[in-house]
Amino acid sequence: MKKQLPKRSEIDIKHTWDVHSIYKDDQAFNQTFDTLEGLVKEFVVKYEKRLTDAHIITSSLNDLKVINEMITSLSAYASLQSSVDGVDEANQMRSGKTSIRLQKVSKQLNFFHSELNKVTKKVLMDAMRIDESNKLYLEDVLEYKKHTLKPEAEKLLNALSPVLNAPYGSYNRFKLVDMKFSDFEVDGQTYPNSFTLFENEYEYDGNTKVRRKSYEAFYSKLSEYQHGFASQYYAQLQKEKALADARGFKSVFDYLLYSQKVPKSFMDRQIDVIMKDLAPAMRKYAKHLGKLHGLDQVTYADLKIAVDDSFEPKVTIESSKELLMDGLSILGEDYLEIVRRSFDERWIDFPQNVGKSTGGFCSSPYGQNSFILINWNGQMDEVMVLAHEIGHAGHFQYANKYQNIFNTRPSLYFIEAPSTTNELIMARHLMKHATDARTKRWIQSVMISRTYYHNFVTHLLEAAFQRKVYEKIDNYEPISASVLNNIKLDVLRQFWGDAVVIPDYAGLTWMRQPHYFMGLYPYTYSAGLTLGTVVSQRIFEKTLDPKDWIEVLKAGATKKPLDLALMVDVDLKTSKPLKEAIKFISQTIDEIIAYDKK
């Protein structure tokens, strides 16, 4: 029987992140909270009903920056600990109390945006001239005026935010704490199952019986929760539609894409071009996997197996640092210092344990270290995951250093570009130094099965699913588990055609991702990887100076996504970069197949 996941208290602390780099203990955390609440009271006294001229507005914004910096640190300290151990009562209580206290702070600050929205354009323009660092913030205020509700309505929405955001928190609680998966048995051996074990091990297991049985057991448990999850998701969708209507947007798409600073046509292009042009190449790849592994048919449970599962290099946490330092050295010594610090200063949380979030993410609270969560399985592909998350860390370490807190976070349309660029830099580096054809094929297969499959297939199919769901919401059509399952099945079967058998249970796949509670996020993975493909290629071909890419990272949110891409001469207004990326994927698949025909 496979070993059960350890409890958080049982793992080696040296391989965990150090949240106490933010606050040394809960006492310091609570003292900072007290300080924040004092500053907010002073802020209210100082500025409420006084935002009448440019100088006062400038002063208020500079004070607000300090408050926001404290909020990001306090929020991170609480949420990060819950992310690695959601079953711990102390973490749950800390997170809950933080939410309550921050909600009170938010209520007190609610006057600020309401009063700014009453200020004339001339006064706001004068404030921009006084302090250029506040320009973007004030431009957004001006732009959003037409979607701002009356002060009383905005105040009410702010007060209701914990309730409005409840579906996402409830989803995570069910997924990470309450949902318990049954063991399954194959050939007399018992296998424990969980979200983490399934998504990090069984989906890739070379034993077809184990892999397929794990899918059946996993999805069987999902099916027991489908109606409750659908109800939560529908609540989220209804909230978004209600807010879109209230704020005067023509559709829920316009509402959700507003902050991304791109039109719906950009999202549609990503979905439509990939569904049409990439699908044939991925079907060919799926069929090749079936031949290599002697499968009677390729099913949904077989899509993540390795091309060569007997050649999956193992890597230790320590050696992964050496690999990343070597591979990312092309980005320069300053960037390498970020990589070095991420290991030496314990920015990374490696171990798998009970109650830990699945997948991976990077959090970079302003003025602090970055914090990277992964679920380390000791395989070489985890180096790619680390490269990806360090890409986020590098991006925000630069943005936080060179921009104020208002100007650090760019559009979601761009957000995955630095991370996927890193993944591909690592892959190209490993290819360059590979000494034999088999190793090169393994690297290429990782690019296809992990980097591109994850971003251009998994998340893109989420986006195609979302688009159909939001079309129903815009038409005021009801949503149920059955409706969601059928939409997901249609999308999967459309993409994979007759190359892959998609069982009915695969319709439950929508239950696995928290992305559906984050607006129109999934499609942006493919948008970021489109840019990442072009940037990484040009860096290696020496047609792009890595220093120019670093300047893009430093720019933070000071430019719109298209303008950020233009800083390295990539024009995202056209489909050319996307089609270049798809061509690269198709060529890589053909090279893998050609190797196996030798």
C-alpha positions in Angstrom: 0.0 0.0 0.0 1.3 3.5 -0.9 2.2 5.7 2.0 -0.5 8.2 3.1 0.3 11.8 2.9 2.1 13.1 6.1 0.6 15.7 8.4 2.1 19.2 8.3 3.7 18.6 11.7 5.6 15.6 10.3 7.5 17.2 7.5 11.0 18.7 7.4 10.8 22.4 8.1 13.9 23.2 5.9 11.8 22.4 2.8 8.9 24.7 3.8 8.5 28.4 3.2 9.3 30.8 6.0 6.2 33.0 6.5 7.9 34.4 9.6 10.0 36.6 7.3 6.8 38.7 7.1 6.1 38.7 10.9 8.3 36.8 13.4 5.2 35.5 15.2 1.5 36.0 15.7 2.1 38.7 18.3 4.0 40.8 15.8 1.2 40.1 13.3 -1.5 41.3 15.7 0.5 44.4 16.7 0.8 45.3 13.0 -2.9 44.8 12.6 -3.5 47.2 15.6 -1.2 49.7 13.9 -3.1 49.4 10.6 -6.4 50.0 12.3 -5.0 53.1 14.0 -3.7 54.4 10.7 -7.0 53.8 9.0 -8.8 55.8 11.7 -6.4 58.6 11.3 -6.9 58.4 7.5 -10.7 58.7 7.9 -10.4 61.8 10.2 -7.8 63.4 7.9 -9.5 62.9 4.5 -13.2 62.1 4.8 -15.3 64.9 3.2 -12.0 66.8 2.4 -11.0 65.3 -1.0 -11.6 68.7 -2.7 -8.3 69.7 -4.3 -5.4 68.1 -6.0 -2.9 68.5 -3.2 -5.1 66.8 -0.6 -5.9 64.0 -3.0 -2.1 63.5 -3.6 -1.5 63.4 0.1 -4.3 60.9 0.6 -3.0 58.6 -2.1 0.5 58.5 -0.6 -1.0 57.6 2.8 -3.2 55.0 1.2 -0.1 53.3 -0.4 1.3 52.7 3.1 -2.1 51.3 4.3 -2.3 49.0 1.2 1.2 47.7 1.8 0.4 46.7 5.3 -2.8 45.0 4.1 -1.0 42.9 1.6 1.5 41.6 4.2 -1.2 40.9 6.8 -3.4 39.1 4.3 -0.5 37.0 3.0 0.7 36.0 6.5 -2.8 34.5 7.2 -3.6 33.1 3.8 -0.3 31.4 3.2 -0.4 29.4 6.4 -3.9 28.2 5.5 -2.7 27.2 2.0 -0.2 24.7 3.4 -2.4 23.4 6.2 -6.1 24.1 5.8 -7.1 21.5 8.4 -5.2 23.2 11.2 -7.7 25.0 13.5 -5.3 27.8 14.4 -4.8 28.6 10.7 -8.5 28.5 10.1 -9.1 30.9 13.0 -6.3 33.3 12.0 -7.6 33.4 8.4 -11.2 34.0 9.6 -10.2 36.7 12.1 -8.0 38.4 9.4 -11.0 38.4 7.0 -13.2 40.0 9.6 -10.7 42.7 10.6 -9.8 43.5 7.0 -13.5 43.8 6.2 -13.9 46.4 9.0 -10.9 48.3 7.5 -12.4 48.2 4.1 -15.7 49.6 5.4 -13.9 52.5 6.9 -12.1 53.2 3.7 -15.2 52.9 1.6 -15.7 56.7 1.6 -12.5 57.2 -0.3 -13.6 55.9 -3.7 -17.0 57.3 -3.4 -15.6 60.8 -2.8 -13.0 60.5 -5.5 -15.7 59.7 -8.0 -17.3 63.0 -7.2 -14.2 65.0 -7.9 -14.1 66.8 -11.3 -11.8 65.6 -14.1 -9.8 68.8 -13.9 -8.9 68.3 -10.2 -7.9 64.7 -10.8 -5.8 65.7 -13.8 -4.1 68.3 -11.6 -3.4 65.6 -9.0 -1.8 63.5 -11.7 0.6 66.3 -12.6 1.5 66.9 -9.0 2.6 63.3 -8.5 3.2 61.2 -11.6 3.3 57.9 -9.5 -0.4 58.3 -8.9 -1.4 58.8 -12.5 -2.4 55.2 -13.3 -4.6 55.0 -10.2 -6.4 58.2 -11.0 -6.8 57.3 -14.7 -8.6 54.2 -13.6 -10.8 56.2 -11.3 -11.7 58.5 -14.2 -12.3 55.6 -16.6 -14.4 53.6 -14.1 -16.7 56.5 -13.1 -19.4 55.4 -15.6 -19.6 52.1 -13.9 -19.6 53.4 -10.3 -22.8 53.1 -8.3 -24.2 55.6 -5.9 -22.2 55.8 -2.6 -24.9 54.0 -0.6 -24.9 51.1 -3.1 -21.1 50.9 -3.1 -21.1 50.9 0.7 -23.6 48.1 0.8 -21.7 46.0 -1.7 -18.5 46.5 0.3 -20.3 45.4 3.5 -21.6 42.3 1.7 -18.2 41.3 0.2 -17.7 38.4 2.6 -21.0 37.0 1.6 -20.4 37.7 -2.1 -17.0 36.0 -2.0 -18.3 33.0 0.1 -18.6 30.6 -2.9 -14.8 30.5 -3.5 -14.0 30.0 0.2 -16.6 27.3 0.5 -15.3 25.6 -2.6 -11.8 25.4 -1.1 -13.1 24.2 2.2 -14.9 21.3 0.6 -12.1 20.4 -1.7 -9.2 20.6 0.7 -10.7 19.7 4.1 -14.1 17.9 3.8 -13.8 15.8 0.7 -12.2 12.4 1.6 -11.4 10.0 -1.2 -11.7 6.3 -0.8 -8.8 3.9 -1.4 -8.9 1.9 -4.6 -7.4 -1.5 -5.3 -5.5 -2.9 -8.3 -4.2 -6.4 -8.5 -4.5 -6.9 -4.8 -2.6 -3.7 -3.9 -4.4 -0.9 -2.1 -3.8 2.7 -3.1 -4.9 5.8 -1.0 -6.4 8.6 -3.0 -6.7 12.4 -2.5 -6.7 15.5 -4.7 -2.9 15.8 -4.2 -2.1 12.2 -4.9 -4.3 12.0 -7.9 -3.1 15.2 -9.5 0.5 14.8 -8.7 1.0 11.0 -9.1 -1.8 8.8 -10.4 -2.7 10.9 -13.5 0.9 10.3 -14.7 1.2 6.7 -13.5 2.7 4.4 -16.1 0.6 1.4 -14.9 -2.6 1.7 -17.1 -4.7 -0.2 -14.6 -3.7 2.0 -11.7 -4.1 5.2 -13.7 -7.6 4.3 -15.1 -8.8 3.0 -11.8 -7.6 6.1 -10.0 -9.7 8.2 -12.4 -12.8 6.1 -11.8 -12.3 6.3 -8.0 -11.5 10.1 -8.1 -14.4 11.1 -10.3 -16.8 8.8 -8.3 -16.1 10.9 -5.3 -16.5 14.2 -7.2 -19.9 13.0 -8.4 -21.1 12.8 -4.8 -20.5 16.6 -4.4 -21.5 17.8 -7.9 -24.8 19.4 -7.0 -23.4 21.3 -4.1 -20.4 22.5 -6.1 -22.8 23.5 -9.0 -24.9 25.5 -6.5 -21.8 27.3 -5.3 -20.6 28.0 -8.8 -24.0 29.2 -9.9 -24.1 31.6 -7.0 -20.7 33.0 -8.2 -22.1 33.3 -11.7 -25.3 35.1 -10.6 -23.2 37.5 -8.5 -21.0 38.4 -11.5 -24.0 38.9 -13.8 -25.8 41.0 -11.2 -22.8 43.2 -10.8 -22.3 43.5 -14.5 -25.9 44.6 -15.0 -25.8 47.0 -12.0 -22.6 48.6 -13.2 -23.9 49.1 -16.7 -21.8 46.6 -18.7 -23.4 45.2 -21.8 -22.4 41.6 -20.8 -20.8 39.7 -18.1 -17.8 39.3 -20.5 -17.3 43.0 -20.7 -17.5 43.3 -16.9 -15.0 40.5 -16.3 -12.6 41.6 -19.0 -12.7 45.3 -18.1 -9.7 45.1 -15.7 -7.7 43.0 -18.2 -7.7 46.0 -20.6 -8.3 43.8 -23.6 -11.5 43.3 -25.7 -13.5 40.1 -25.8 -12.2 39.5 -29.3 -8.8 38.7 -27.8 -10.2 36.0 -25.6 -12.3 34.6 -28.5 -9.2 34.5 -30.7 -7.3 32.4 -28.2 -10.1 29.9 -27.8 -11.2 29.7 -31.5 -7.7 29.5 -33.0 -6.5 26.9 -30.5 -9.6 24.8 -30.7 -9.3 24.7 -34.5 -5.6 24.8 -35.3 -4.0 23.0 -32.2 -6.6 20.2 -31.9 -5.3 18.2 -34.9 -1.7 18.2 -33.5 -2.8 17.2 -30.0 -5.0 14.4 -31.4 -2.0 13.1 -33.3 0.0 13.2 -30.1 -2.7 11.3 -28.2 -2.8 8.6 -30.8 1.0 8.3 -30.7 0.9 7.9 -26.9 -1.6 5.0 -27.5 0.8 3.3 -29.9 3.8 3.7 -27.7 2.0 2.2 -24.6 0.2 -0.5 -26.5 -3.2 0.9 -25.4 -6.4 -0.7 -26.9 -7.8 2.8 -27.0 -6.7 6.2 -25.7 -9.0 7.4 -23.0 -9.3 10.6 -21.0 -7.3 8.9 -18.2 -4.3 8.4 -20.6 -3.6 11.9 -21.8 -1.0 12.8 -19.2 1.2 9.7 -19.4 4.8 10.3 -20.4 6.1 9.4 -23.8 8.9 7.4 -22.1 7.9 6.6 -18.6 11.0 4.5 -18.0 13.1 7.7 -18.6 11.7 10.1 -16.0 14.8 11.6 -14.4 14.7 12.0 -10.7 16.0 15.2 -9.1 16.5 16.3 -5.5 15.4 19.6 -4.1 19.1 20.6 -3.7 20.0 19.7 -7.3 17.0 21.5 -8.7 18.5 24.7 -7.4 21.7 24.0 -9.4 19.7 23.3 -12.5 17.6 26.5 -12.2 20.7 28.6 -11.5 22.3 27.2 -14.6 19.2 27.3 -16.9 18.1 30.8 -15.9 21.6 32.3 -16.0 20.8 33.7 -19.5 18.6 36.3 -17.7 21.5 37.8 -15.9 23.1 37.9 -12.5 20.5 40.1 -10.9 17.8 37.6 -11.9 19.9 34.8 -10.6 20.1 36.5 -7.2 16.3 36.2 -7.0 16.6 32.4 -7.8 19.3 32.0 -5.2 17.4 33.8 -2.5 14.2 31.8 -3.2 16.1 28.7 -2.1 18.4 30.1 0.5 15.8 32.2 2.3 13.0 29.6 2.1 10.6 31.2 -0.2 9.5 27.8 -1.5 7.2 25.3 0.1 8.0 21.9 -1.3 6.4 18.9 0.6 3.1 17.3 -0.1 1.0 17.0 3.1 -2.5 16.7 4.3 -4.5 19.9 4.0 -2.1 21.6 1.5 -3.4 23.3 -1.6 -3.1 21.4 -4.8 -1.1 22.6 -7.8 1.2 25.5 -7.4 1.2 29.3 -7.0 3.4 32.3 -6.2 2.4 35.1 -3.9 4.4 38.3 -3.7 3.1 40.7 -1.1 4.5 44.2 -1.7 7.8 44.8 0.1 8.2 41.1 1.1 9.8 38.0 -0.2 7.8 36.0 -2.8 6.2 32.7 -1.6 6.1 29.7 -3.9 3.8 26.7 -3.2 4.4 23.5 -5.1 3.8 19.8 -4.4 7.2 18.2 -4.9 7.3 14.7 -6.3 11.0 14.4 -7.0 10.7 14.2 -10.8 12.6 16.4 -13.3 9.4 18.0 -14.6 9.0 19.7 -11.2 12.0 21.8 -12.2 9.8 23.2 -14.9 7.1 23.9 -12.3 9.6 25.7 -10.2 10.9 27.7 -13.1 7.3 28.7 -13.8 6.6 29.9 -10.3 10.0 31.6 -10.0 9.0 33.4 -13.2 6.1 34.9 -11.2 8.4 35.7 -8.3 11.0 37.4 -10.5 8.3 39.4 -12.2 6.9 40.8 -9.0 10.2 41.2 -7.2 11.2 43.6 -10.0 7.8 45.2 -10.2 7.6 45.7 -6.5 11.1 47.2 -6.4 10.6 49.6 -9.3 6.9 50.6 -9.0 4.7 51.7 -6.1 2.0 49.4 -4.9 -0.6 51.0 -7.2 1.5 50.1 -10.3 2.8 46.6 -9.8 0.2 44.2 -11.1 -0.4 44.1 -14.9 -3.4 42.8 -16.7 -4.2 39.1 -16.3 -3.7 38.9 -20.1 0.0 39.4 -19.5 0.4 37.8 -16.0 1.4 34.3 -17.2 4.0 35.5 -19.7 7.0 35.8 -17.3 6.2 32.4 -15.8 5.9 30.5 -19.1 8.9 32.3 -20.5 10.9 30.8 -17.7 9.5 27.3 -18.3 10.5 27.4 -21.9 13.9 28.9 -21.2 14.6 25.9 -18.9 13.4 23.5 -21.6 15.5 25.1 -24.3 18.5 25.2 -22.0 18.1 21.5 -21.2 17.7 20.7 -24.9 20.8 22.6 -25.7 22.9 20.7 -23.2 21.3 17.2 -23.9 23.9 14.8 -25.2 21.7 12.1 -26.6 18.5 11.8 -28.7 16.5 10.1 -26.0 17.1 12.9 -23.5 16.1 15.5 -26.1 12.9 13.6 -26.8 12.1 13.5 -23.1 12.6 17.3 -22.8 10.4 17.8 -25.9 7.7 15.5 -24.4 7.7 17.5 -21.2 7.2 20.7 -23.1 4.2 19.1 -24.8 2.7 17.1 -22.0 3.3 19.6 -19.2 4.0 23.1 -20.4 1.7 23.3 -23.5 -0.8 20.7 -22.4 -1.3 22.5 -19.1 -1.7 26.0 -20.6 -2.8 25.5 -24.2 -5.1 22.5 -23.5 -6.2 22.1 -19.9 -6.7 25.8 -19.2 -7.8 26.6 -22.7 -10.6 24.0 -22.5 -11.6 25.6 -19.2 -11.9 28.8 -21.1 -14.0 27.3 -23.8 -16.2 25.8 -21.1 -16.4 29.2 -19.3 -17.4 31.0 -22.5 -20.4 28.7 -23.0 -21.4 29.0 -19.4 -21.3 32.8 -19.4 -23.3 32.9 -22.7 -26.0 31.1 -20.8 -25.7 33.5 -17.9 -26.0 36.5 -20.2 -29.1 34.9 -21.6 -30.5 34.4 -18.0 -30.6 30.6 -18.4 -30.4 28.4 -15.3 -27.3 26.4 -14.4 -27.2 22.9 -12.8 -24.7 20.2 -12.4 -26.1 18.4 -15.4 -25.8 21.5 -17.6 -22.2 22.1 -16.5 -21.3 18.4 -17.0 -22.8 18.4 -20.6 -21.0 21.7 -21.5 -17.7 20.3 -20.3 -18.2 17.0 -22.1 -19.0 18.8 -25.4 -15.9 20.9 -25.1 -13.6 17.9 -24.4 -15.2 15.8 -27.2 -15.0 18.7 -29.7 -11.3 19.2 -29.0 -10.2 15.5 -29.0 -12.6 14.2 -31.7 -12.4 10.5 -32.3 -8.8 10.3 -31.2 -9.6 10.0 -27.5 -12.5 8.2 -25.7 -14.1 10.8 -23.3 -16.2 9.0 -20.7 -19.2 10.6 -19.2 -17.5 11.1 -15.9 -15.1 13.5 -17.5 -17.9 16.1 -17.6 -17.2 16.5 -13.8 -13.7 18.0 -14.6 -15.1 21.5 -14.1 -15.2 20.7 -10.3 -11.4 20.3 -10.1 -10.3 23.9 -10.7 -10.8 27.0 -8.5 -10.3 29.2 -11.6 -14.0 29.4 -12.2 -14.3 31.6 -9.1 -11.6 34.0 -10.6 -13.5 35.4 -13.6 -12.1 35.0 -17.1 -8.7 33.8 -15.9 -8.1 30.4 -17.6 -7.7 31.7 -21.2 -4.9 34.1 -20.1 -2.6 31.1 -19.5 -2.5 30.5 -23.3 -2.2 34.3 -23.9 0.8 34.4 -21.6 2.4 31.3 -23.1 1.9 32.7 -26.6 4.1 35.6 -25.6 6.4 33.3 -23.6 7.0 31.1 -26.6 8.1 34.0 -28.8 10.2 35.7 -26.0 12.1 32.6 -25.0 12.8 31.7 -28.6 14.2 35.2 -29.4 16.3 35.2 -26.2 17.9 31.9 -27.3 18.3 33.0 -30.8 20.0 36.2 -29.5 17.5 38.4 -31.3 16.2 39.7 -28.0 18.5 41.1 -25.3 17.4 39.5 -22.0 17.9 43.0 -20.4 15.0 44.2 -22.5 12.8 41.5 -21.1 13.8 42.5 -17.6 12.7 46.0 -18.4 9.3 44.6 -19.2 9.2 42.9 -15.8 10.2 46.1 -14.1 7.4 48.0 -15.8 4.7 46.2 -13.7 1.3 47.7 -14.5 2.5 50.9 -16.0 1.6 49.8 -19.5 -1.3 47.9 -21.0 -0.6 44.2 -22.0 -0.2 45.0 -25.7 2.2 47.8 -24.9 4.2 45.6 -22.6 4.6 43.1 -25.4 5.6 45.8 -27.8 8.5 46.7 -25.5 10.1 43.5 -26.9 8.6 44.0 -30.4 5.8 41.4 -30.2 2.5 42.5 -31.7 -0.4 40.8 -29.9 -3.0 42.6 -31.9 -2.7 40.0 -34.6 -2.9 36.2 -34.5 0.7 35.8 -35.7 2.3 35.1 -32.3 -0.4 32.6 -31.5 0.0 30.8 -34.8 3.8 30.8 -34.4 3.3 29.1 -31.0 1.0 26.5 -32.5 3.4 25.8 -35.3 6.2 25.3 -32.7 4.0 22.8 -30.8 3.1 20.9 -34.0 6.8 20.7 -35.1 7.8 19.4 -31.7 5.2 16.7 -31.8 6.3 15.7 -35.3 9.9 15.5 -34.0 8.9 13.2 -31.1 7.0 10.9 -33.5 9.9 10.9 -36.0 12.2 9.8 -33.2 10.0 6.9 -32.3 9.9 5.7 -35.9 13.6 5.3 -36.1 
